[in-house]
Amino acid sequence: MYIYVCFHYLSPTTSKSLCISQASQMSTLSSSLVYLLLLASLCLPSSGPRLVTGIPPGPVVQCTSGNTNCLVHNGYGAFLDGTNCRVAAAAYPSTESELLRFVSDASLANQKMKVVTRYSHSIPKLCCPGGPDGTGLVISTEKLNHVVRVDVQSRRITVESGITLHELIEAGATHGLALTHSPYWLGLSLGGMLCTGAHGSSFVGKGGAVHEYVVGMKIVVPTTWPDVDGYFAKVISLEEDDPDLLAAKVSLGVLGVISQVTLQMEPMFKRSITHELVADDGLEDYIERFGRTTEFGDITWYPEQKRLSRRVDFRVPLTEPGNGENDFTGYRSLLSTLTESLRKAEEVVEATKDSVGKCLAAKGQVEALYAMGAGLKNNIGNLVEFTGYPVVGNHSMLQASGSCLFDKENSLLTACAWDPRIHGQFFTQLTISIPLTSISSFIIDVKKLRDMAPQSLCAIEMYGGILMRFITASTAYLGQTTDVVDLEITYYRDHDPSQPRLHEDVLEELEQIVLFKYGGMPHWGKNRNIAFLGTKERFQGRIEKFVEVMKKFDPKGLFSSEWSDSVLGLQEKGLVIEKPGCALEGLCVCSLDSHCAPDKGYFCRPGLVYAEARVCRHEA
């Protein structure tokens, strides 16, 4: 079968049809189906203006009786190990005084606690209290989302920790202020961003991490003894020069509950963005130069296609014409029926090991994505909203997106593609930073892997390839220890953890190259268990400093859990879980065939490029 897909769009100069042809023969009907569905999803219109309100993603805390006997999920409906998090109760404070009371009551009862955010997009179990018996408490910051004060003269804004990135950006823009850098997804809370070290992309100035712009913080912590008012909790205020702020800026949620945060903002400015889709020749030679000379740019690499997209992104004066907006296509609402059909088609591709289908879909998706500006708009409100580069607009309208949060529908007719209430996207996300000094060698290794295992990397290109962002070294104890390139790699995850993925071995080798060959640092809110092995040693004594502050703020360890103790190197239990099939979900690195899926033809073998890797390879 040959496939020719045509869809209509308007170019900057004329109306025409974009036709993508595939001349190679398709191996199965599923190849055609997944390709067509992917293109259809990209061609859907956006969900509307950013400020439209509606039905957001569903609650991540679900209780059977009031706010007691609850299950806690994340925004994807499943944590790393696929298990649920059961807690005795959930609390929803709306003021700092209510928060103080909840922490005090739990402290008096020696009850384990964790903070959960409104949308909870952390993949590891950072929001699950310690203890296996479900007696813990989760404290939601959903209602702690107010602006406390704005000082236009000093350009500082104080907000509560539950405020979302969308709300924070809008609050600053109202007063002509901009948050210099942020992640790209509007649905994160400020507290969640700080707990996990979330970031954008920049080597300029203080860099792209949000925590670098924190100049003050208030944290509610438990106490061993009551104060004069009888509270077994207190509020700690940290100022800009307080050394404990170096621990609180990236806290993993183990210091207490962040109540308020003060951020250093700057006057609003405009940006100019152009996506350049080019061949990947010489990427290893110029990537450092590109990172050093672009303030907001990043690179999305499609190694199997031997090309990449450079985001050329820089400041321009406020007087520069343009009112652009970022409405990234991957963060738009989709028809639930289309999302489910796309997932089912991909499941067929996986089950039939249809590499051709993966590669065809990935190439078509990239072509369509960049023909439409990847969701950038410079002609807002008109029939055709993207009319060409550059796209110029206020920083506040370009730095992040997430229109599926503001779905106008009152039902699940449309939703974010990964909404667990529908059978939509389900994926694994590896986000690991490697030193800038190692990035060229890493790129060369990936090219070798691509050449030795053709079509194997199409699996990651269907989910955006390898996103490369630039982050400066940080003084925060759990921040970056040196200038790094952050690598974000997303790929298919099966709902059955015992089911291997297509090209399982190459995906595992890619992960182990980043982690073990180049000493990668894991993003605290993403990754599989094995990504956190040896983390303590990589931080060169800074974790020990962090733990000192942790014990000072929370001497009874009420905010600690088995998971947080494991990633901080305080115990090994919980990171490696050796059992049949454990390597498939990253619970172990295989050393035995049984750690893979020998009954399905997957055996533990050395890597192709990185011989020290141990991966699950399919052998007919």
C-alpha positions in Angstrom: 0.0 0.0 0.0 1.1 3.5 -0.8 -0.2 6.5 1.1 -0.7 10.1 0.0 -2.0 12.4 2.7 -3.2 15.9 1.8 -4.5 18.6 4.1 -5.2 22.3 3.6 -3.4 25.2 5.0 -2.5 28.7 4.1 1.1 29.7 3.5 2.4 33.2 4.3 1.6 34.2 0.7 -1.1 32.0 -0.7 -3.6 29.3 0.0 -2.5 25.8 -1.0 -2.6 22.1 -0.1 0.3 20.4 1.6 0.7 16.9 0.3 3.0 14.5 2.0 3.7 11.3 0.0 5.4 8.2 1.2 6.9 6.2 -1.6 8.1 3.2 0.4 5.8 0.3 0.7 3.9 0.0 4.0 4.2 -3.3 5.9 0.8 -3.2 7.6 -2.5 -1.4 7.5 -1.8 0.0 10.9 1.0 2.1 9.4 -1.5 4.0 7.4 -3.9 4.4 10.2 -1.5 5.8 12.8 -0.1 8.2 10.2 -3.5 9.5 9.2 -4.6 10.0 12.8 -1.4 11.8 13.7 -1.9 14.3 10.9 -5.6 14.7 11.7 -4.7 15.5 15.3 -2.2 18.2 14.3 -4.7 19.8 11.9 -7.4 20.4 14.5 -7.9 24.0 15.4 -6.8 25.4 18.8 -9.0 25.4 21.9 -9.4 29.1 21.9 -7.9 32.1 23.8 -5.8 31.4 26.9 -8.2 32.9 29.3 -11.2 30.9 28.4 -12.4 29.0 31.5 -14.0 25.5 31.5 -13.6 22.0 32.7 -9.9 21.3 33.6 -8.3 17.9 33.9 -9.9 15.8 36.7 -9.0 15.8 40.3 -5.8 13.8 41.3 -7.1 13.1 44.8 -10.3 11.0 45.0 -11.8 10.2 48.4 -14.7 7.9 49.3 -16.0 9.8 52.4 -15.6 13.5 52.5 -11.9 14.1 52.5 -11.0 10.8 54.1 -10.0 7.3 52.7 -8.4 8.7 49.5 -6.4 7.6 46.5 -3.8 10.0 45.1 -2.8 9.8 41.5 -0.7 12.1 39.2 -1.9 13.8 36.0 -1.2 10.7 33.9 -3.2 8.3 36.2 -0.2 6.2 37.2 3.1 6.5 39.0 6.4 4.9 38.1 5.7 1.6 39.6 2.1 1.5 38.5 0.7 1.3 42.0 -1.7 3.7 43.7 -1.1 5.9 46.7 -3.6 5.4 49.5 -3.9 8.0 52.3 -6.1 8.4 55.3 -7.1 12.0 54.5 -6.7 15.1 52.3 -6.6 18.7 53.4 -7.4 21.8 51.3 -6.2 24.9 53.2 -7.0 28.2 51.6 -5.0 30.4 54.0 -1.6 30.2 55.7 -3.3 29.9 59.1 -5.4 26.9 57.9 -2.2 25.3 56.5 -0.5 25.9 59.9 -3.3 24.1 61.7 -3.3 21.1 59.3 0.5 20.6 59.7 0.2 21.1 63.5 -2.5 18.4 63.8 -0.5 15.9 61.8 2.7 16.7 63.6 1.0 16.2 67.0 -0.2 12.8 65.8 3.2 11.9 64.2 1.3 11.5 60.9 3.3 11.3 57.6 2.5 14.2 55.2 3.1 15.2 51.6 2.0 18.1 49.4 -0.1 17.4 46.3 -0.6 20.1 43.6 -3.7 20.8 41.6 -2.7 18.8 38.5 0.2 16.8 39.9 2.4 16.2 36.9 5.3 14.5 38.7 5.9 11.0 37.5 7.7 9.6 40.6 5.8 9.3 43.9 6.9 12.6 45.3 3.4 13.4 46.6 2.8 10.0 48.4 3.4 10.1 52.2 5.7 7.5 53.7 4.4 4.3 55.2 2.6 1.4 53.4 -0.5 1.4 55.5 -2.3 4.4 54.0 -2.4 6.4 57.2 -0.7 9.5 55.8 -2.1 12.9 54.9 -1.9 14.8 51.7 -2.1 18.6 51.8 -3.4 20.1 48.5 -2.2 23.6 47.5 -5.0 23.9 45.0 -6.7 26.7 47.0 -3.4 28.4 48.0 -3.2 30.2 44.7 -3.4 33.9 45.6 -1.3 36.9 44.8 -0.1 38.3 48.1 1.6 41.5 47.0 3.2 43.1 43.9 6.0 45.6 44.3 6.3 47.3 40.9 9.2 49.5 42.0 11.4 46.6 43.2 9.9 44.3 40.5 9.1 41.6 43.0 5.9 39.6 43.3 4.9 37.4 46.3 2.4 34.6 45.7 1.1 31.5 47.4 2.8 28.2 46.3 -0.3 26.7 44.7 -0.5 29.4 42.0 -0.2 27.8 38.6 2.3 29.1 36.0 -0.6 30.4 34.0 -1.9 32.4 36.9 1.6 33.6 37.9 2.4 34.8 34.4 -0.9 36.6 34.1 -0.5 38.3 37.5 2.9 39.6 36.5 1.8 40.8 33.1 -1.1 42.8 34.6 1.6 44.9 36.3 3.9 45.0 33.4 6.3 42.4 34.9 7.7 39.2 33.4 9.0 36.0 34.9 12.3 35.7 33.0 12.2 31.9 32.5 9.7 29.1 33.0 8.9 25.6 31.9 6.8 25.3 28.7 3.6 23.8 30.3 1.2 26.2 32.0 -0.4 23.6 34.3 2.5 23.4 36.8 2.2 25.0 40.2 5.0 27.3 41.5 5.5 25.0 44.5 5.8 22.0 42.2 8.3 23.8 40.0 10.5 24.6 42.9 10.3 21.2 44.5 11.5 19.5 41.3 13.8 22.1 39.8 11.6 22.8 36.7 13.2 25.1 34.1 13.1 26.6 30.6 16.3 27.0 28.5 19.1 29.6 28.9 22.7 30.0 29.7 22.2 33.8 29.9 22.4 35.6 33.3 20.9 33.4 36.0 19.8 30.8 33.5 16.6 29.1 32.7 15.6 27.5 36.1 12.7 29.1 38.0 14.4 28.7 41.4 17.2 31.0 40.4 14.7 33.9 40.6 13.5 33.1 44.1 14.4 35.9 46.6 12.3 34.8 49.6 10.1 32.0 50.8 7.9 31.0 53.7 7.6 27.4 54.7 5.3 25.7 57.3 7.2 23.0 59.1 6.3 20.6 62.0 7.8 21.0 65.4 8.5 18.6 68.2 7.1 20.9 70.9 4.1 23.3 70.9 4.6 27.0 70.7 2.8 29.5 72.9 -0.4 29.1 71.0 -0.2 25.3 71.2 0.7 24.7 67.6 3.0 21.8 66.8 4.1 23.7 63.7 5.6 27.0 62.7 6.2 29.3 59.8 9.8 29.8 58.7 10.7 32.9 56.7 13.7 32.7 54.5 15.2 35.9 53.0 17.5 36.3 50.0 20.7 36.0 52.0 19.6 33.1 54.2 21.8 30.1 53.5 18.9 27.7 54.2 17.2 29.2 51.1 19.8 27.2 49.0 18.0 24.0 50.2 14.5 25.4 50.0 14.8 26.5 46.3 14.8 22.9 45.2 13.3 20.9 48.0 11.6 17.7 46.8 8.8 18.6 49.2 10.6 17.1 52.2 11.3 20.4 54.1 7.6 21.2 54.8 4.9 23.0 52.9 5.9 26.0 51.0 3.4 28.7 51.9 4.6 31.8 50.0 7.3 32.6 47.4 8.8 35.9 46.4 10.2 36.1 42.9 12.4 38.7 41.2 10.7 39.7 38.0 11.7 42.1 35.3 9.9 44.6 33.0 7.8 43.0 30.3 9.6 42.5 27.0 8.9 41.0 23.6 10.5 38.0 21.9 11.0 37.0 18.3 10.8 33.2 17.5 11.8 31.3 14.4 11.9 27.5 14.0 14.6 26.4 11.6 14.2 22.8 10.4 17.6 21.7 9.1 19.9 18.7 8.7 21.7 17.5 11.8 25.1 17.6 10.1 27.7 19.0 12.5 25.3 19.3 15.5 28.0 18.0 17.8 30.3 20.8 16.6 28.0 23.8 17.1 25.6 23.0 19.9 27.6 24.7 22.6 28.0 27.8 20.5 24.3 27.9 19.8 23.5 27.4 23.5 25.9 30.3 24.5 24.5 32.7 21.9 20.7 32.3 22.3 18.8 33.6 25.3 15.7 31.4 25.0 16.5 29.0 22.3 16.5 25.2 22.3 17.0 22.3 19.9 14.7 19.5 19.1 16.6 16.6 17.5 15.1 13.9 15.3 18.1 11.6 15.0 16.4 9.0 12.8 15.4 11.6 10.3 18.9 13.2 10.5 17.5 16.6 11.1 16.6 19.0 13.9 14.7 22.1 14.7 16.6 25.1 16.1 14.4 27.6 18.0 16.0 30.9 17.3 14.5 32.9 20.1 15.7 36.3 21.3 14.5 39.6 22.9 13.2 42.5 20.8 12.0 46.0 21.9 8.5 46.4 23.1 8.0 48.7 20.1 8.6 45.8 17.7 5.3 45.0 15.8 3.6 41.7 16.7 1.1 40.2 19.1 2.1 36.6 18.8 1.0 33.7 21.0 2.3 30.2 21.8 -0.4 27.6 21.5 1.7 24.5 21.1 -0.2 21.8 19.3 0.8 19.1 21.7 -0.9 20.9 24.6 -4.2 21.6 22.8 -7.4 19.7 23.5 -8.2 16.9 21.1 -11.4 15.0 20.4 -11.4 12.2 22.9 -12.5 9.7 20.2 -9.5 10.8 18.0 -7.1 10.5 20.9 -8.3 7.0 21.7 -8.2 6.0 18.1 -4.6 7.2 17.9 -3.6 5.3 21.0 -5.2 2.1 19.7 -3.5 2.5 16.4 -0.2 2.9 18.1 -0.8 -0.2 20.2 -1.3 -2.1 17.0 2.0 -0.8 15.6 3.7 -1.9 18.8 2.1 -5.3 18.9 3.0 -6.0 15.2 6.5 -4.5 15.7 5.8 -2.2 12.7 8.9 0.0 12.6 7.9 1.4 9.2 4.7 2.6 10.7 6.5 4.4 13.5 8.9 6.1 11.2 6.3 7.1 8.7 4.1 8.6 11.4 7.0 10.4 13.0 8.2 12.0 9.7 4.6 13.0 8.8 4.1 14.5 12.2 7.3 16.6 12.0 6.4 17.9 8.5 2.9 18.9 9.6 4.0 20.4 12.9 6.5 22.8 11.4 4.3 23.7 8.4 1.9 25.1 11.0 4.5 26.8 13.2 4.3 24.2 15.9 1.3 26.1 17.4 2.8 29.6 17.3 0.3 32.3 16.2 1.0 35.7 14.7 -2.4 36.3 13.2 -4.6 35.6 16.2 -8.4 35.5 15.7 -8.2 35.0 11.9 -9.0 31.9 9.9 -5.2 31.2 9.5 -3.4 32.1 12.7 0.1 31.2 11.7 1.3 33.1 8.6 5.1 32.8 8.9 8.2 33.6 10.8 9.3 35.4 12.9 6.5 35.3 15.5 6.8 38.3 17.7 4.9 38.9 20.9 5.0 39.6 24.6 7.2 37.3 26.6 4.1 36.4 28.7 2.3 35.0 25.7 5.2 33.0 24.3 7.0 31.5 27.2 4.5 28.6 27.9 1.3 27.1 26.6 -1.4 24.7 27.6 -4.8 25.6 26.1 -6.2 22.1 26.9 -6.4 23.3 30.5 -9.1 25.8 29.5 -11.3 23.4 27.5 -14.7 25.0 26.7 -16.5 21.7 26.7 -18.5 20.6 29.7 -17.8 16.9 29.1 -14.9 14.7 27.9 -15.7 15.3 24.3 -12.3 17.0 24.2 -9.4 16.7 26.6 -5.7 16.9 27.0 -4.3 13.9 25.1 -2.9 12.2 28.3 -6.0 12.7 30.4 -6.3 9.4 32.3 -10.1 9.5 32.1 -9.8 8.5 28.4 -7.7 5.8 26.8 -5.3 8.3 25.4 -1.5 8.9 25.5 0.5 6.9 28.1 4.2 7.4 28.0 7.5 7.3 29.8 9.5 10.5 30.1 13.3 10.5 30.6 14.6 13.9 31.5 18.3 13.8 32.3 21.0 16.6 32.2 24.6 15.9 31.1 27.5 18.3 31.4 27.9 20.7 28.5 31.5 19.3 28.1 30.0 15.8 27.3 27.2 16.8 24.9 29.3 16.5 21.7 30.3 12.9 22.6 26.7 12.0 23.5 25.5 13.2 20.1 28.2 11.1 18.3 27.1 8.1 20.3 23.4 8.6 19.4 24.4 8.8 15.7 26.3 5.6 16.0 23.3 3.9 17.7 21.0 5.2 14.9 23.3 3.7 12.3 23.6 0.4 14.0 19.9 0.0 14.7 18.0 1.7 11.8 14.4 2.8 12.5 14.8 2.2 16.2 14.7 5.9 17.2 11.5 6.6 15.4 9.8 5.6 18.7 11.0 8.8 20.4 10.4 11.0 17.3 6.7 10.3 17.5 6.8 12.1 20.9 9.0 15.0 20.0 12.4 13.6 19.5 15.2 14.7 21.9 14.5 18.1 23.3 17.7 19.9 24.3 17.6 22.8 26.7 20.4 24.7 28.3 20.7 25.2 32.1 23.4 27.0 34.1 25.1 25.8 37.2 23.2 26.6 40.4 23.9 27.5 44.0 20.8 25.5 45.1 21.9 22.3 46.8 19.8 20.1 44.5 20.2 22.3 41.5 22.7 21.7 38.6 26.4 21.5 39.7 27.7 22.7 36.3 26.4 24.0 33.0 24.4 21.3 31.4 22.3 20.3 28.4 19.0 18.9 29.6 17.7 16.0 27.4 14.0 15.3 27.4 13.0 12.0 25.7 9.5 10.7 25.7 8.2 7.4 24.3 5.4 4.9 24.4 4.5 3.1 27.6 2.3 0.0 27.8 -0.4 -0.2 30.4 0.8 -3.8 31.0 4.3 -3.4 32.7 5.3 -6.9 31.5 4.9 -6.0 27.9 8.2 -4.9 26.1 8.2 -1.9 23.8 9.2 -1.9 20.2 13.0 -1.5 20.1 13.1 -1.9 23.9 16.9 -2.5 23.8 17.8 0.8 22.0 15.6 2.8 24.3 17.2 1.3 27.4 20.7 1.7 25.9 20.0 5.4 25.2 18.9 5.8 28.8 22.0 4.1 30.2 24.3 6.1 27.9 23.0 9.3 29.4 23.0 8.1 33.0 26.0 5.9 33.4 28.5 6.8 30.6 28.0 10.6 31.0 27.0 10.8 34.6 23.6 12.3 33.9 21.6 14.1 36.6 17.9 13.2 36.7 15.1 15.7 36.7 13.5 15.2 40.1 9.9 15.1 38.8 10.4 12.7 35.9 12.3 9.5 35.0 12.3 5.8 36.0 13.8 4.4 39.1 17.2 3.5 37.7 17.8 7.2 36.8 18.2 8.0 40.5 20.9 5.3 41.1 24.1 6.9 42.4 22.6 10.4 42.5 24.1 11.2 45.9 27.7 10.7 44.6 27.1 12.9 41.6 26.1 15.9 43.7 29.6 16.0 45.3 28.6 16.6 48.9 25.7 19.0 48.3 23.1 16.4 49.2 24.6 16.1 52.6 24.2 19.8 53.1 20.6 19.5 51.9 19.9 16.7 54.4 21.2 18.8 57.2 18.6 21.5 56.5 15.9 18.8 56.0 16.6 17.4 59.5 16.6 20.9 60.9 13.2 21.8 59.4 11.6 18.4 59.9 13.4 16.6 62.7 10.7 13.8 62.9 10.9 13.1 59.2 7.2 13.5 58.7 7.6 14.8 55.1 10.1 12.1 54.2 9.1 8.8 52.5 10.8 5.7 51.3 11.0 7.2 47.8 12.6 10.5 48.9 15.0 8.8 51.2 16.0 6.5 48.3 16.6 9.3 45.8 18.6 11.2 48.4 20.8 8.2 49.0 19.7 7.8 52.6 18.6 4.2 51.8 18.8 1.9 48.8 15.5 0.2 49.3 12.9 1.2 46.8 15.0 2.2 43.8 16.0 -1.2 42.5 13.2 -3.8 42.6 14.5 -7.1 41.2 11.7 -9.3 39.9 10.7 -10.9 36.6 10.4 -8.1 34.0 11.8 -5.4 36.2 14.0 -3.9 33.5 11.0 -3.2 31.2 9.8 -0.4 33.5 13.2 0.7 34.7 12.9 -0.8 38.2 16.3 -2.5 37.5 19.0 -2.8 35.0 18.8 -6.4 33.7 21.5 -8.9 34.8 19.3 -11.9 34.2 17.2 -12.9 31.3 14.2 -13.1 33.7 14.5 -9.3 34.3 13.4 -8.9 30.6 10.7 -11.1 29.0 12.2 -14.3 27.8 8.8 -15.8 27.2 8.3 -13.0 24.6 11.8 -13.4 23.1 13.5 -10.6 25.0 16.8 -11.4 26.7 19.4 -9.5 28.7 22.2 -8.5 26.3 25.1 -5.9 26.1 24.5 -2.6 24.4 25.4 -2.0 20.8 27.4 1.2 21.2 27.8 1.3 25.0 29.1 -2.2 25.8 28.6 -1.7 29.5 24.9 -1.3 29.1 22.6 -4.2 29.8 19.4 -4.1 27.8 16.4 -6.3 26.9 16.9 -7.2 23.3 14.4 -9.2 21.1 15.8 -12.2 19.4 13.7 -14.1 17.0 
